[in-house]
Amino acid sequence: MGDLGPVPWPPAPIRTPHLVLRASEPADRALVIDLYSSPDVHAFLGGPRPRDELEREVPPVPGQRAGYFVVDLDAAAIGTVSMTRRDPERRGHLPGSVAEVELSYLFLPETWGRGYATEACSAALGWLADVLPGEPVVLCTQTANESSMRLAERLGFSEVDRFEEFGAEQWFGVRHPDPVGRLRP
């Protein structure tokens, strides 16, 4: 995954009706370890990583880069939304492109089904449209991940391709900006 390039970072916290999206802080290390060691969160992402391995490898301030947001609900971190350049070596790209901005998200299982992922991803996509106007955004998820497939639809992504990767069928979609640079809702 690659850097977004020269975008202003960190932004002021982004406030939505229920959430705050902000840059990562040292206190977010525990959240990242919980997310990556969760069998539920990583059911469609290759499985969880061992907690002791994560304790050794996760840096003191995880995700210190442009496009990496921690999502707070009532001042408690519940997930992350990330935008990076898609790895050119991976399958799934738009015609004529190899380093599209890719949207990724992870949320604690106890917050699922309440619309927080939709709200947070929409806010992050709005931020991206302001700092990189005209940039399409891609999303890749396993077709077996029905919740993620529904989220992609709610966010306005449309299917570009399906392919086999990591031993499972993947859905690859794009969300194009409108003519004035904002991403379509």
Salt bridges, closest charged atoms under 4 A:
GLU25 OE1 - ARG22 NH1 3.79
ASP28 OD1 - ARG22 NH2 2.75
ASP34 OD1 - ARG51 NH2 2.53
ASP52 OD2 - ARG56 NH1 3.86
GLU53 OE2 - ARG49 NH2 2.73
GLU55 OE1 - ARG29 NH1 3.23
GLU57 OE1 - ARG49 NH2 2.35
ASP72 OD2 - ARG22 NE 2.66
GLU100 OE1 - HIS93 ND1 2.71
GLU102 OE2 - ARG86 NH1 2.60
GLU119 OE1 - HIS18 ND1 2.79
ASP130 OD1 - ARG182 NH1 2.58
GLU135 OE2 - ARG85 NH1 2.72
GLU159 OE2 - ARG162 NE 2.95
GLU165 OE1 - ARG90 NH2 2.81
GLU169 OE1 - ARG162 NH1 3.76
